[in-house]
């Protein structure tokens, strides 16, 4: 089971109950999917700060015991999907496209 919409705004501090994820979509799939959304959040400026992307990849692959290449493939797919959603809503998709480019470059797909 996956949360399906895990990101910085959907994890809240409930005091005595601790940190909890809200608004689950209850999807079933490969667990790397849930981590991919973190790479476009909490905003484009933060996601694209020099060094942040690679550091996040290192942290997530280590902490979650995920294959680095597979995580990067999920990030590339998620960022592309996020860009399409933003375009459909008439919003700026540049930061999502830039995250996709970082994932692709890290995978060695593009320079």
Buried (B, 14 or more C-beta within 10 A) or exposed (E): EBBBBBBEEBBBEEEEEEEEEEEEEEEEEEBBBBBBBBBBBEEBEEBBEEEBBEEBBEEBBEEEEBEBEEBBBBBBBBBBBBBEEBEEEEEEBEBBBBBBBBBBBBBEEEE
